[in-house]
Amino acid sequence: MHPFPKPSATVVVVRDASQGFEVLLLERNTGKNVWVFPGGKVDEEDGPTHWLEGWEEAGRQAAVREAREEAGIHLDAASMVTLSRWVTPEVAPKRFDTLFFLAWLPADAPVQVDGGEIASHRWFSPRLALSAHHADEIRLLPPTFVTVSWLVDHVSVSGASAAFAAEPTPVFRPQICQRDEGVCMLYPGDAGYEARDPGVPGPRHRCVMGPSGLRYERDQPV
């Protein structure tokens, strides 16, 4: 158990498309078919890295740097919208405190993955990304899956950006439980969150990892 999560940043890169918008996913070069958003740890060059300090600006700089290093794209840190904050549970051997940002990229901007840490890239509509996950074409981890699920609710980049900018940044500190159907990750706002009991009746805000992949349940908007 490590009590101090490392500050990290992730950027959800989107672009306008003929119908709605698309999100950029990168394939990790691990042979496990895991697809992620660009991101990584905050470095000293990005700004303050102590987890107790206000480090959102350092997170923005880290997100820009990681997008450039992993995908060869150049983003404007000032125009990015803060989406969420994910804190790895204390039971994990490695812990991260990760800010997620939303960033727009011109439709004609090229993407060039590094060929080392990242093997390839694809643009998906949010709905298609979820379908590909459930068809076992790509594997999404819970924070990525949940974020893509949010994007399905929006029809344009501008609409998504405005909606997220207008709301407080939700903080995710998952409580991990076991159910008959699989692992259940409870998030703040779920009726069973404080008790770590997925059976408590009431509002749902959770992600369930079952035989058919992930399922996100949310009764109220985040």
Backbone bond lengths (Angstrom), bond angles and torsions (degrees), N, CA, C in turn:
res aa  C-N    CA-C-N  psi(-1)  N-CA   C-N-CA  omega(-1)  CA-C   N-CA-C  phi
1 M - - - 1.456 - - 1.528 109.28 -
2 H 1.327 116.74 130.36 1.455 121.27 179.20 1.522 107.86 -119.19
3 P 1.344 118.43 116.37 1.464 120.28 -173.47 1.523 114.51 -74.74
4 F 1.319 118.66 -17.51 1.452 120.50 -172.74 1.527 110.91 -112.19
5 P 1.326 117.84 100.79 1.465 120.01 178.60 1.524 111.36 -70.05
6 K 1.317 115.40 146.07 1.460 120.63 -178.57 1.531 110.43 -84.93
7 P 1.334 117.80 130.97 1.464 120.20 177.84 1.527 110.88 -59.94
8 S 1.322 115.82 132.44 1.457 121.93 -178.32 1.522 108.91 -142.81
9 A 1.320 115.68 168.58 1.457 120.26 -179.39 1.519 110.33 -144.51
10 T 1.310 115.81 144.38 1.456 123.58 178.29 1.523 108.06 -132.90
11 V 1.323 116.56 141.72 1.465 119.23 179.29 1.519 110.10 -123.45
12 V 1.328 115.11 126.91 1.457 123.17 178.18 1.523 106.66 -93.25
13 V 1.320 115.91 103.04 1.466 121.45 -174.79 1.524 108.75 -91.13
14 V 1.320 116.56 126.65 1.464 121.78 -179.49 1.525 109.87 -126.60
15 R 1.316 115.24 155.60 1.465 121.03 176.38 1.524 109.22 -141.48
16 D 1.323 115.66 153.79 1.460 120.63 177.20 1.526 109.73 -68.83
17 A 1.332 115.62 145.45 1.459 122.35 178.04 1.523 108.89 -133.71
18 S 1.337 115.98 171.66 1.458 119.69 -177.39 1.525 111.49 -59.96
19 Q 1.311 116.60 -33.68 1.456 121.46 174.86 1.526 108.56 -125.81
20 G 1.308 116.03 99.52 1.459 120.00 179.29 1.518 112.69 79.85
21 F 1.334 116.20 -127.32 1.457 120.55 -178.83 1.520 109.39 -150.14
22 E 1.329 115.27 169.04 1.460 122.56 -179.05 1.513 109.95 -126.52
23 V 1.327 115.89 155.73 1.453 122.64 179.21 1.527 109.14 -118.85
24 L 1.320 116.05 142.16 1.461 122.10 -178.82 1.525 110.18 -87.42
25 L 1.339 115.92 127.81 1.460 121.74 173.66 1.521 109.04 -122.86
26 L 1.326 115.45 141.00 1.457 122.69 -178.76 1.526 109.77 -113.70
27 E 1.311 116.22 138.06 1.460 121.12 178.11 1.526 110.03 -89.15
28 R 1.315 116.84 117.54 1.459 120.77 176.48 1.524 109.91 -65.09
29 N 1.314 116.18 140.82 1.467 121.49 -176.94 1.527 109.71 -85.65
30 T 1.348 115.39 63.11 1.459 120.99 -178.74 1.521 112.38 -119.68
31 G 1.329 116.79 -7.71 1.451 120.48 -176.48 1.514 113.83 76.77
32 K 1.328 117.91 9.99 1.465 121.58 -177.29 1.524 112.45 -108.52
33 N 1.332 117.53 8.19 1.463 122.60 176.43 1.528 112.34 60.88
34 V 1.338 116.95 33.60 1.460 121.37 178.91 1.525 109.05 -91.67
35 W 1.335 115.43 128.92 1.460 121.97 -179.32 1.521 109.28 -115.72
36 V 1.330 115.59 135.27 1.456 120.87 -171.11 1.526 110.05 -138.07
37 F 1.333 115.44 172.79 1.455 121.95 167.51 1.527 108.38 -87.35
38 P 1.328 119.10 157.15 1.467 119.98 173.27 1.527 110.15 -59.01
39 G 1.332 116.07 142.60 1.456 118.61 177.90 1.509 113.37 167.08
40 G 1.328 115.42 171.68 1.457 121.22 -179.85 1.518 110.67 173.06
41 K 1.322 116.07 -172.11 1.454 121.90 -177.15 1.528 111.52 -69.78
42 V 1.337 115.19 150.07 1.457 121.48 172.57 1.523 108.10 -74.69
43 D 1.321 117.21 127.30 1.464 122.64 178.63 1.521 110.60 -98.79
44 E 1.322 115.42 166.38 1.462 120.49 178.56 1.520 111.72 -57.16
45 E 1.310 117.26 -35.07 1.467 120.82 -178.73 1.526 112.45 -66.88
46 D 1.338 116.74 -19.10 1.461 120.54 -177.89 1.523 112.52 -83.83
47 G 1.328 117.81 -25.93 1.454 121.36 -178.77 1.516 110.77 139.88
48 P 1.353 118.02 -163.48 1.470 121.35 -178.43 1.523 111.38 -56.14
49 T 1.316 116.63 135.15 1.464 120.66 -176.35 1.521 113.63 -118.40
50 H 1.346 117.90 -2.63 1.459 118.49 179.05 1.520 108.75 -70.24
51 W 1.339 116.92 132.42 1.461 120.22 -171.24 1.523 113.74 -66.39
52 L 1.340 118.15 -17.10 1.456 119.94 179.27 1.529 112.54 -87.84
53 E 1.325 117.78 -13.62 1.456 120.83 -178.39 1.523 111.01 -83.38
54 G 1.335 115.07 160.41 1.454 118.70 173.10 1.527 108.69 -74.21
55 W 1.316 116.89 108.51 1.470 119.19 -170.04 1.525 112.16 -124.15
56 E 1.350 117.74 24.78 1.462 118.69 -178.74 1.521 111.13 -62.06
57 E 1.334 117.65 -41.09 1.469 118.92 -179.40 1.519 110.38 -64.73
58 A 1.340 117.51 -40.10 1.462 120.01 175.92 1.523 110.40 -62.56
59 G 1.336 116.77 -36.77 1.459 120.35 176.97 1.516 111.77 -63.38
60 R 1.332 116.65 -40.42 1.461 120.14 177.53 1.525 110.95 -61.13
61 Q 1.318 115.33 -44.63 1.464 119.05 -179.96 1.530 111.05 -65.44
62 A 1.326 116.61 -37.37 1.468 119.85 178.38 1.523 110.58 -65.99
63 A 1.333 116.84 -39.89 1.464 120.48 179.22 1.522 111.01 -62.78
64 V 1.321 116.46 -43.28 1.468 121.23 177.94 1.527 110.53 -62.18
65 R 1.327 115.88 -45.07 1.472 120.36 -179.01 1.533 111.12 -64.23
66 E 1.325 117.01 -45.53 1.459 120.12 -178.85 1.531 111.38 -64.32
67 A 1.329 117.12 -38.87 1.464 120.09 177.76 1.522 110.90 -62.95
68 R 1.323 115.73 -38.34 1.464 119.83 178.27 1.527 110.84 -68.99
69 E 1.340 117.44 -44.67 1.456 120.97 -177.16 1.534 112.34 -69.78
70 E 1.316 117.25 -40.82 1.462 120.49 -173.99 1.521 113.47 -86.38
71 A 1.350 116.62 -33.73 1.468 119.33 -172.33 1.521 114.00 -126.68
72 G 1.324 117.99 0.69 1.460 120.56 177.55 1.516 114.02 66.20
73 I 1.326 118.27 25.69 1.457 120.93 -179.72 1.524 110.14 -111.52
74 H 1.322 115.62 153.20 1.463 121.78 -175.60 1.523 109.23 -117.09
75 L 1.316 116.25 119.20 1.452 122.83 -176.16 1.521 110.90 -115.81
76 D 1.318 115.80 157.87 1.462 122.68 177.62 1.528 108.31 -98.12
77 A 1.317 116.88 111.98 1.463 120.89 -176.48 1.523 111.94 -60.38
78 A 1.333 117.20 -37.47 1.467 120.80 -174.83 1.522 112.46 -67.47
79 S 1.323 117.97 -27.40 1.466 120.55 -175.62 1.539 112.94 -91.67
80 M 1.316 117.49 -4.53 1.462 119.94 -178.50 1.530 110.36 -72.87
81 V 1.330 115.98 145.38 1.461 122.57 179.55 1.527 108.79 -104.77
82 T 1.328 116.87 132.55 1.457 120.61 178.13 1.526 109.53 -73.66
83 L 1.336 116.24 126.10 1.461 121.87 -178.07 1.524 112.62 -96.20
84 S 1.341 116.10 -50.51 1.458 120.08 -170.80 1.520 109.69 -166.18
85 R 1.313 114.11 172.93 1.463 121.45 176.39 1.518 107.59 -135.59
86 W 1.318 116.40 126.90 1.470 122.18 -177.22 1.526 109.34 -117.86
87 V 1.332 116.13 125.85 1.461 122.12 179.69 1.529 108.53 -115.79
88 T 1.319 116.29 121.31 1.460 121.62 -179.18 1.533 110.43 -62.30
89 P 1.336 118.33 137.19 1.479 120.49 179.14 1.526 112.01 -57.52
90 E 1.324 116.44 153.12 1.461 122.11 -176.82 1.518 112.93 -65.35
91 V 1.322 117.76 -21.88 1.461 120.16 -178.69 1.529 111.79 -75.27
92 A 1.312 118.35 -12.90 1.460 121.42 -176.75 1.527 110.64 -74.64
93 P 1.344 118.03 142.68 1.465 120.56 178.74 1.525 112.64 -68.84
94 K 1.333 117.18 -28.35 1.460 121.99 174.96 1.516 107.90 -123.82
95 R 1.336 115.64 131.41 1.463 119.27 -175.25 1.522 110.37 -122.92
96 F 1.339 113.96 142.93 1.457 120.72 179.51 1.524 109.34 -135.41
97 D 1.309 115.42 145.25 1.462 123.47 172.95 1.522 105.03 -114.16
98 T 1.327 116.75 103.14 1.456 121.40 -165.32 1.517 112.43 -116.33
99 L 1.333 115.69 125.14 1.455 121.73 172.35 1.524 108.73 -88.86
100 F 1.322 116.52 132.64 1.460 122.71 175.72 1.528 108.65 -104.38
101 F 1.328 116.11 131.89 1.458 121.95 178.87 1.530 109.94 -121.37
102 L 1.327 115.79 154.54 1.455 122.76 173.56 1.516 108.32 -108.58
103 A 1.348 116.92 129.93 1.461 121.07 -178.21 1.521 110.27 -136.51
104 W 1.331 115.85 138.80 1.464 122.22 179.29 1.524 109.73 -92.93
105 L 1.339 115.67 141.27 1.464 122.44 176.43 1.526 107.66 -127.66
106 P 1.341 118.06 137.40 1.468 119.36 176.88 1.527 111.10 -57.11
107 A 1.318 115.93 145.64 1.465 120.89 -174.86 1.519 112.70 -61.18
108 D 1.345 117.39 -28.44 1.464 120.00 -177.20 1.524 112.87 -95.52
109 A 1.334 118.39 5.93 1.467 120.88 -179.68 1.523 109.85 -72.14
110 P 1.345 117.75 130.23 1.468 119.88 -179.53 1.530 111.72 -75.38
111 V 1.329 115.21 154.63 1.469 122.61 174.78 1.516 107.35 -120.16
112 Q 1.330 116.85 128.58 1.454 121.85 179.92 1.517 108.53 -131.28
113 V 1.343 117.12 102.34 1.467 119.52 -177.64 1.521 110.15 -72.62
114 D 1.337 115.20 158.37 1.459 119.70 -173.02 1.529 113.80 -73.53
115 G 1.350 118.30 -17.60 1.461 120.64 179.12 1.515 113.68 76.46
116 G 1.328 116.73 -2.32 1.458 120.71 178.20 1.511 110.10 -108.07
117 E 1.319 115.62 -83.05 1.462 120.70 177.27 1.526 111.13 -66.99
118 I 1.328 116.16 -32.40 1.464 122.01 -177.80 1.526 109.41 -113.25
119 A 1.339 115.84 129.48 1.465 120.61 -176.45 1.519 112.78 -91.64
120 S 1.337 117.78 -37.76 1.463 120.71 -176.66 1.521 109.47 -161.96
121 H 1.337 115.73 176.27 1.460 120.26 177.87 1.525 109.81 -141.81
122 R 1.318 115.90 158.02 1.463 122.22 174.11 1.523 109.25 -148.31
123 W 1.318 115.34 147.25 1.456 121.36 171.45 1.527 108.61 -98.75
124 F 1.320 117.00 131.71 1.458 122.91 179.65 1.526 109.54 -128.35
125 S 1.315 117.04 145.97 1.457 117.62 159.93 1.528 105.72 -69.21
126 P 1.330 118.71 151.41 1.473 118.78 179.78 1.521 113.04 -54.46
127 R 1.322 117.30 -41.95 1.459 120.12 -178.81 1.531 111.22 -65.49
128 L 1.336 116.64 -40.03 1.463 120.14 179.62 1.529 110.85 -66.95
129 A 1.326 117.49 -35.73 1.471 120.50 178.14 1.523 110.54 -62.47
130 L 1.327 117.21 -41.94 1.459 120.19 178.13 1.522 111.15 -66.48
131 S 1.337 116.30 -40.21 1.467 120.05 178.50 1.519 110.77 -63.66
132 A 1.342 117.22 -41.44 1.462 120.88 179.35 1.527 110.86 -64.45
133 H 1.328 116.94 -35.96 1.465 120.19 176.74 1.529 110.64 -64.20
134 H 1.321 117.04 -46.57 1.460 120.11 -177.24 1.533 111.67 -70.29
135 A 1.340 116.62 -24.23 1.465 120.46 176.09 1.522 112.00 -85.51
136 D 1.341 116.92 3.01 1.458 123.67 179.47 1.533 112.19 65.61
137 E 1.337 116.94 25.48 1.463 121.01 175.21 1.522 110.90 -81.69
138 I 1.317 115.61 -34.00 1.462 121.39 176.26 1.524 107.57 -136.70
139 R 1.332 116.26 156.15 1.460 120.78 177.18 1.520 108.53 -113.38
140 L 1.328 116.11 124.82 1.451 122.15 177.29 1.519 109.36 -111.09
141 L 1.326 116.87 136.82 1.457 121.23 174.09 1.529 109.08 -82.38
142 P 1.342 118.11 159.39 1.468 120.05 -172.49 1.534 115.88 -51.37
143 P 1.347 121.75 -47.53 1.468 118.08 179.92 1.530 113.06 -60.54
144 T 1.333 116.78 -37.81 1.461 120.34 177.78 1.519 110.42 -67.57
145 F 1.320 116.50 -45.21 1.464 121.61 -178.80 1.527 110.72 -61.12
146 V 1.315 117.32 -45.66 1.460 121.31 -179.49 1.521 110.49 -63.17
147 T 1.329 116.89 -43.75 1.462 120.35 -179.11 1.523 111.50 -63.83
148 V 1.326 117.29 -43.81 1.465 120.31 177.06 1.525 109.93 -62.63
149 S 1.328 117.65 -37.03 1.462 121.30 178.17 1.526 111.13 -61.74
150 W 1.329 117.16 -37.68 1.469 120.04 175.64 1.519 110.91 -62.05
151 L 1.338 116.37 -42.19 1.465 120.82 -174.88 1.520 111.98 -65.27
152 V 1.323 117.53 -26.08 1.463 120.56 179.02 1.526 110.91 -59.06
153 D 1.332 117.65 -28.06 1.459 121.69 -176.73 1.524 113.17 -74.18
154 H 1.339 117.98 -5.11 1.465 121.29 -174.46 1.526 110.15 -119.12
155 V 1.332 115.29 150.20 1.465 120.09 -175.28 1.520 113.05 -106.66
156 S 1.330 118.22 -8.74 1.460 120.52 -178.60 1.515 110.41 -149.74
157 V 1.322 116.05 159.27 1.463 120.98 176.53 1.520 110.22 -62.02
158 S 1.331 115.95 -45.88 1.467 119.85 -177.71 1.526 111.09 -63.73
159 G 1.339 116.54 -39.45 1.454 119.75 179.12 1.513 112.19 -66.23
160 A 1.323 116.85 -42.32 1.461 120.65 178.23 1.523 110.82 -64.02
161 S 1.324 116.65 -45.03 1.467 120.69 -178.82 1.522 111.07 -61.08
162 A 1.343 116.54 -44.90 1.458 120.26 -179.21 1.521 111.32 -64.75
163 A 1.323 116.81 -40.38 1.469 120.43 -178.67 1.521 111.36 -65.16
164 F 1.325 117.35 -45.69 1.456 120.08 -178.33 1.527 111.65 -70.71
165 A 1.340 117.23 -34.93 1.461 120.64 -179.61 1.521 111.43 -67.01
166 A 1.328 116.80 -26.95 1.462 121.05 -175.84 1.528 113.26 -83.93
167 E 1.323 117.65 -10.50 1.458 121.02 -174.88 1.532 111.75 -110.22
168 P 1.337 117.98 151.56 1.472 120.14 172.47 1.522 110.29 -59.97
169 T 1.315 116.39 150.16 1.460 120.66 -179.48 1.523 110.56 -75.33
170 P 1.340 118.37 117.12 1.469 119.50 178.95 1.519 111.19 -71.85
171 V 1.323 115.87 142.72 1.467 122.13 178.69 1.526 108.21 -110.50
172 F 1.319 116.40 127.34 1.459 122.79 -179.45 1.525 109.20 -107.33
173 R 1.328 115.05 116.97 1.471 121.76 170.58 1.523 106.46 -123.74
174 P 1.315 118.30 86.47 1.464 121.18 -170.79 1.526 113.18 -60.89
175 Q 1.324 114.42 139.10 1.459 122.55 167.26 1.533 105.97 -102.92
176 I 1.330 117.28 119.02 1.459 121.18 -174.10 1.517 110.14 -96.52
177 C 1.338 115.24 125.06 1.468 122.13 -178.75 1.529 109.12 -128.86
178 Q 1.310 115.48 162.70 1.455 121.24 178.01 1.518 109.31 -110.35
179 R 1.340 116.03 131.46 1.454 122.02 175.13 1.524 108.88 -124.44
180 D 1.321 116.15 167.51 1.465 119.70 179.13 1.520 111.02 -59.44
181 E 1.336 116.93 -34.90 1.460 120.69 -177.69 1.526 113.15 -82.36
182 G 1.336 118.04 -9.14 1.453 120.39 179.10 1.519 111.74 142.32
183 V 1.315 115.99 -168.89 1.464 121.90 -180.00 1.527 109.24 -74.75
184 C 1.327 116.48 135.66 1.458 122.40 179.78 1.520 108.61 -119.14
185 M 1.322 116.70 126.17 1.459 122.91 177.63 1.522 108.03 -106.43
186 L 1.334 116.64 111.07 1.457 122.63 -179.44 1.527 109.30 -88.41
187 Y 1.330 115.76 137.21 1.461 121.84 -179.62 1.526 109.67 -115.96
188 P 1.342 118.18 157.28 1.466 120.11 176.36 1.528 111.11 -51.19
189 G 1.329 115.18 135.20 1.455 120.67 -175.62 1.513 112.41 105.22
190 D 1.336 117.41 -18.19 1.457 120.60 175.19 1.527 109.25 -78.86
191 A 1.325 116.16 140.54 1.467 120.24 -177.82 1.523 112.65 -59.66
192 G 1.321 117.14 -29.61 1.455 120.25 -177.74 1.513 114.62 -94.74
193 Y 1.331 117.37 7.40 1.469 120.18 -171.91 1.529 112.67 -62.47
194 E 1.317 117.58 -53.95 1.466 120.43 -175.13 1.527 111.67 -64.20
195 A 1.326 116.40 -37.38 1.468 120.41 -178.76 1.523 112.27 -84.88
196 R 1.332 116.62 -6.26 1.464 121.50 -174.88 1.522 111.14 55.07
197 D 1.315 114.75 40.55 1.460 121.22 -176.68 1.523 109.28 -128.51
198 P 1.331 118.33 105.43 1.465 120.37 -178.58 1.516 114.19 -67.89
199 G 1.360 117.68 -10.33 1.453 120.66 -179.47 1.514 114.48 -87.42
200 V 1.334 118.11 -6.03 1.462 120.47 179.98 1.526 109.47 -64.19
201 P 1.341 118.77 126.89 1.463 120.06 -179.90 1.524 111.46 -69.74
202 G 1.321 115.71 149.10 1.456 120.12 178.39 1.512 111.52 135.18
203 P 1.347 117.43 -163.88 1.466 121.82 -176.57 1.520 111.91 -58.83
204 R 1.311 115.32 147.97 1.461 121.83 -179.71 1.524 110.87 -112.91
205 H 1.332 114.94 132.84 1.465 121.98 167.99 1.517 106.32 -149.16
206 R 1.327 115.72 95.33 1.460 120.80 -170.93 1.521 110.83 -158.55
207 C 1.322 114.83 164.95 1.457 122.10 173.27 1.525 107.33 -128.17
208 V 1.308 116.64 127.09 1.459 122.31 -177.38 1.525 109.03 -110.16
209 M 1.320 115.87 129.95 1.456 121.76 178.86 1.525 107.99 -102.69
210 G 1.340 116.33 100.00 1.446 121.85 -177.64 1.518 112.32 -113.63
211 P 1.328 117.62 -172.16 1.467 121.86 -177.82 1.531 113.50 -59.99
212 S 1.331 117.20 -29.74 1.467 120.28 -177.49 1.519 112.65 -96.46
213 G 1.330 117.08 14.52 1.464 120.44 -179.82 1.512 111.25 106.53
214 L 1.315 116.33 -155.49 1.457 121.92 -175.97 1.520 111.51 -91.37
215 R 1.319 114.85 149.86 1.459 121.77 174.11 1.523 107.82 -135.51
216 Y 1.335 116.48 125.47 1.451 121.89 -179.65 1.519 109.31 -101.70
217 E 1.348 116.65 127.32 1.453 122.17 179.33 1.521 108.49 -118.55
218 R 1.324 116.37 125.33 1.459 121.35 -178.65 1.517 108.53 -147.72
219 D 1.336 116.69 112.99 1.455 120.84 -178.99 1.519 112.07 -78.59
220 Q 1.338 116.60 -33.91 1.456 121.22 -178.82 1.515 109.77 -122.69
221 P 1.345 118.10 149.01 1.468 120.35 176.59 1.518 110.92 -57.15
222 V 1.338 115.53 144.72 1.463 120.25 178.45 1.519 109.28 -73.47
